[in-house]
Amino acid sequence: MNTQFVIDASERPESKIQVETRAVSVYYRGNKLAVSDVNVGFPKNTVTALIGPSGAGKSTLLRALNRVHELADGTSVEGEVLLDGVNIYSRDADAVLVRQRIGMVFQQATPFPTMSILDNVTAGLRLRGALRNGLKPMEIAEKALRQAALWEEVKDVLHRNGTSLSGGQQQRLCIARALAVEPEVLLLDEATSALDPISTLQIEELIRQLVDDYTIIAVTHNMQQAARVSDFTAFLLGDERGVGHLIEVAPTNEIFTKPTDKRTEDYITGRFG
């Protein structure tokens, strides 16, 4: 498969392609191919949902978009991932700066257990030494927590441990931590799968608010969630060898009402997966 998917961003005419993959293949354990030859563009200030059955390579592809997969031994990527036209895998690209510009929130909420709520939010800036440049942690934390719709709930208990919060609050805290370093793109890897319905709805509402300022790419197994929150949906499917391929990508309303590939229709209608 070597198909170039061009997303029609007509629902947001001002959008340009901010993140683009060109012939991206991802390997792990040295030479085990996990995702093959993905070509896709993600428009600026839109939400793109990555859907597909388990083992289709959704999370693997997502992690390749900001080089976080490199933290595991034996992983490698072929092809290019462009951020505003610049390849993040070029020899002179700084992986740490890439992860600052392309933030990520994982499936399980991961507040740093020994840190307060305030310190959790500003942890990334502290690691980079940015707070020594005159930035004030309280101002940064308040802005990020407001963006994550958590400020009103925690403003009087910022000294408390981050793990003292509820599951939904902890996930919003992790989103605030990602936003505090002022990324341009936010990756969400099944960020609501471990949450109750009320917390899930809060995160979904938050996603729709954040898209005005960020480009969001989200892995989800929840078809209803993809339909509710995303502007575009990309369907991935594993082959008989367990290698993930991008089958189809289009505006979400088209994917769910008139997909062009029968495999997409079969998955969305529950015939498999």
C-alpha positions, 0 to 999 in steps of 0.5 A: 500500500502506498496511497497518499491521503489528502484531507479536505479541510473544508470544514475549517477553511483556514486550516493548513496541514501542520503534521504530515507523515510521508511513507512512515513505517515503524519497527520495534524489537529491531526489525519487527514491522508494526506500521507500514507506509503511512502517508497522511496529513493532519490539518492545523486546529482540527481533531483527528481520531485514529480508530481501528481494532487492537493491534492495528498500530494506532498507538504505535503511529501516534508515538512516532509523531513526536518520537516518544517511541524512541524511549523504548529499546529496539525501535526505529522509523523509516520515512518522514514526519513533518511538523510545519514542513520540517522533518522531526527525524532529521539529523539536526532535530532535537527530540526533546524540543520535538516533544515540547512542540508535540505534547502527549497524554497517555491512556493512564493518568500519570501524575508524578506521585511525589509532587504537588498539583502545582509542581506537576503542572510545571514539571516539564518547565523545571526539567528544561530549566525554563523557570530560571528565565523569569517565568513564574510557576503560578502564572504558568500553572493557572493558565494551563489549569484553566485551559484544562478546565481544572483551575476552579476545582484545585485552585485552593489545594495546589499544595496537595499531592497530584495523586489525591485527585479523582481519576478524571481530575488526574487526567486533566492534570496531565493535560495541563502538564502537557499544555504548560510547555506550550505545545502546538500539537497535542497527542491523546492516546486513549485518554478517556478509556480508563475514566467513568462516563462523566469524566469522559464527557468532561475530557471530550468537552475539553478537547472541543475547546482546545482545538481552537488553539491546538492541533489534536490527534487522538487514538480511541476505541470508542466509535461514538467518541470519535463521531462526537469530538473529531473533525477527521477520522483515520481508520487503521487495520492490521494485516495477516502478519499483524502489520498496521496499514492506514486504510482510509481517512476523511471528514468524520461525517463521511467516514461514518456515513459513506466510507469508501472502503468496505473494511471501514464500513465493516469495522464501524458497523461492528462486523469485526473488531 
